[in-house]
Amino acid sequence: MNARVVVADDQSVVREGIVMLLGLLPGVEVIGSAKDGEEAVALVAELAPDVVLMDLRMPRCDGAEATRRIRRDHPGTQVVVLTTFADDDSLFTALQAGARGYLTKDAGGEEIVRAIQAVLSGEAGFAPSVQRRLLERVTTSSTPSAPPFDPELPDGLTPRELEVLELIAEGLSNPEIARRLHISQATVKSHINNLFAKAGVRDRAQAVRYAYVRGIAQPPGRAVT
């Protein structure tokens, strides 16, 4: 039986190219495509695919947030990230959201099919470079660039989103946060959008108040007990 797949990518040329490539490969049936995370979540609810090939940087709802929602609401659908970005921040954010596979867009058709088959068998489907990065991570001490996952964080915030929130509460701007965490400003903005949605806040002022109320940050002048 063919694996039923949805492809999510905001670049139409890339999306159509992936769909065309998969259409030529055995064992895969593309049943839908989405131009952003919102469409991907809606298609999963409508079509119940086996796997979503998910880009990360997309408008409205990025791939990590879409992955989190899909895995929460539709656990029968697996997610394999297919992205241009192979940095640690993108990788660990996607894995924390529930992705079971992670490929870069230079992957060939056979590698994509292997990843799809792997996640459907209950295994992980990683590109070799990603496997090396994960191995390096578990054999070295943890670094500030990718804090360990803590399921007890409030409102489903990821460790990285918590870091960003703490820096917002310190008064840092997006460029300053990007420099502090060694990530791009686009990634900072994506984290802010995600944490705003999860925390139910509309702006930075409300986010700071949220951080104070949850004990994530201390108001200026308050002694730490």
N, C-alpha and C positions, 0 to 999 in steps of 0.2 A: 504494500500500500504506500502511495506517495505521501510525503510529509506536506501538510497544507501550511503555506507560508504567506505572511503579510510582510511587505517591505515598506519601511518608513524612512524617508529622506526628504529634506526640504528642497534639494536641488533637483529639478525635474529631469535634467539630462542624466544625472547620476542614477536617479531612481529608475528611470526607464531603461537605462543600461543594465542595472542589476536585474530587473524583471526579465529583460531579454536574455541575459546570460543564464539565469536560473531556468528559463523555459527550455533551454537546450540541454539541461542536465537531467540524468535519470534519477528517479526517486524524489523529485520535488515538484510540487504544484503550487504556483503563485495564485492565490485567490483574492488578493487585494493589495493596494498600495496607498500610502498616506503621505501627505506633504508636511505633517508636523505631529507632535505628540498627541494633541487632542484628537486628531483624526485616527491615529493609531489605536488609542484607547477605545474610541467608538467602533472601529472595525473589529477589534477583538471581541467586544460585547456582541456585535452583530453576527460575526462569522465563526467565532471560536476556533481560530487557527491553532495548529500545533506549535508553531514557532513564529516569532516576530524578529526580523532582521532590523535592528534599530540603530539609526544614526543618533549621535548625542547632541550636537549643536543645532537646534531647530527653534523656530519662533513659537510663541504662545505657550507651548509646554515642551520643555526639552526632553531629550531621550531618557535621562536618569529619572526624572519625575514620572514620565509615562511608564517606564519600567516598574517603578514602585507601585503605581496604581494598578497596572496589569497583574503583577504578581500578588497584590493584595486581594483584588476582586475576581481574578480569573486564574487561579493557581494551576489550572490545566494547560495553560499556554506558557511556553518557555521563551526566554528572550536571549538572543545573541546580538551583541553590539557589533556593528560594522561601521567604523568611523575612521576619519583621517588622523585622529589624535591618539597618541600612545603614551601620553605623560601619566605619571603616577596619580595625579589628582583625578583625571578623567577615568582611569582604570578603577581605582578603589571606590570612587563615587558610584560607578555603574555596578560594581559587585555588591556594594552595600545596598543598592536599590533592588537587587535580586537577579541581575543578569547571570546566566550560567555559562555564557560564552563571550569571547571578546576577540574580534578580528580587526585588522586595519584594512583599508580599502585597496591595498595592493595585493590582497589575498586572491588566489585563483579560484576558479569554479570548484575544483575538486576539494580545496581546503574549506570552502564554505559548506559544501555538502557534508564533509566529515564532521564539521562543527555542529551542523543541524542534527546529524545522526547521533552524535555523542550526547547532546543535551536530551534528546528523546530517549536515550538509553539510561538516563540518570547520571551521566558523567558530565565533566566540564569540557567545553570546546574552545580552547585557547590557541591563538597563534603562537608559534615557537618563541618569538620575542617576548610575548606576554608571559609565557610559562617561565622564561628565564628571570623576568622581573619579579614574579611572585616568589620564585625560589630564593632570589637574592634577598627579598624582603623578610622571609621567614628565617633566614640564616644569619641575619644581621640585626642589630638592635633597632628598635622603632625610632623614627625620625619625626620632627614636627610637621613634615610635609604631608604625612598621611597618618593621622592618629587612628588607633584601633577602634573598631566598631563597638559601641555601647548601646545595647537594645533598650536601656532604661532612660535614654535621653528624652526630654519632654516633647510631646506632640510629634514624635517621629523624626525629629531633627537628626541629621547625620552629624558625625563629629566635625566634619569640615564646615557645615552650616553653623554649628555651635561656635567654632573659631571665628567665623565671619561676624556672627552676632556679637561676640565679645569685643571685637575690634570696632564695630559700629558704636557700641556702648562707650568705647574709649574716645570716640569722636573722630576716628580715622575716615578719610574719604576713600572712594573706590580705588583710585590710583595708589594711595598709601597702603590699603589692604592688599592689593596685588603685589606690591613690592615686599611687604612683610611676609606674605605666604609664598612668594615666588611663583605666582600663577598669573594668567592674563586678566586684564580688566573685564573681558567678555565672560570669563569663568566666574569672576567675582559677581558680576551682575546676575548671572544664572543662579548662583547660590543665594543671592539676596532675594530674587524672585521666588525661589523655592521656599526659603525660610519664612518670607512674608506670608505665603499661602498657607503653610503649615501652622504658623503661629496666629493666623487670623488678624494680621496687622496691615495697615495701608501705607505707612511711611516710616521713615527712620525714627522719628520721635516716638511713635507707638512701639517700634521695635525696641528702643532703649528702655521704655517703661516696662515692656514685657520682660526684658532681661533682668531688670531690677526686681520685679515681682517674683520671678522664678528663681531668684538667687544666682542667676548666671553671671551677673556683674554687680558690683557694689556702687551705689551712688557716691559722687565725689564728697569727700569729707567724712564719710561714715567709717568708723573704725571696724576693722575685721576682728570678730571675736573667735 
